[in-house]
């Protein structure tokens, strides 16, 4: 009787996950397998003829200067992840205390994350406008005669994109940290206070180690999201000026849907997959040194 009941429960579980698994197979696994095949062909979206070209796409990718520029820009973009996590932890610690209008501030910090990426892009394009934008207006007012060109120059455009991404992800990271901080025992914090620990000592020696699993989660998911990020950069700069903000995900999109070179875009896609796997494995191995469960 018990075995029969367990089988019914098992079948019920399969029934619940079935629709989701169908979606994963149809829209993730099958396209991934097909893109692996396309990587070894010269398939172009507008051409009916497809020929097997072996490793030509990989050789072209390794000799493509724009590919290396995209890798460099992607690595620069990833620098925004630990910065956003660090700022989010500080904000979460502050908002976890007795702060005036705490609930309103939490909502305001989280609001950018649920805002349309296109809307975010247009707002920041206005803020970073080099001649009449409010950011450069403030910098001139405090004595900086030649403020950065931000999105309009190759030297500063990637830093401007990093600032936008830090701002965009701050609210999400903060909410996750708040959930983790509320699980910290109040008795532990009270004992630290009785022992004479100052606020920064409590944060460094108690709160930060206790939320390290959350930090690890945010680091992995943040890096993966950032590596795959496409929409905001496409809406703000479209990879320009020049290729100064072209990241790997945008480079794939340009080759696939602007130049219709699906075979080459598939090769770059698998290179991106390998990079994501390397980052994930390195973090998973390294977390044993600093994550405390």
Secondary structure, DSSP 8 states (H G I E B T S, - for coil): -HHHHHHHHHHHHHHHHHHHHHHHIIIIIHHHHHHHHHTTB--BTT-S---B-TTHHHHHHHT-HHHHHHHHHHHHHHHHHHHHHHHHHHHHHHHTS--TTHHHHHHHHHHGGGS-HHHHHHHHHHHT-TTT-HHHHHHHHTT-SS---GGGSTTTHHHHHHHHHHHHHHHHHHHHHHHHHTTS-HHHHHHHHHTT--HHHHIIIIIHHHTHHHHHHHHHHHHHHHHH--HHHHHHTTT-STTTT--HHHHHHIIIIIS-BHHHHHHHHHHHHHHHHHHHHHHHHHHHHH---
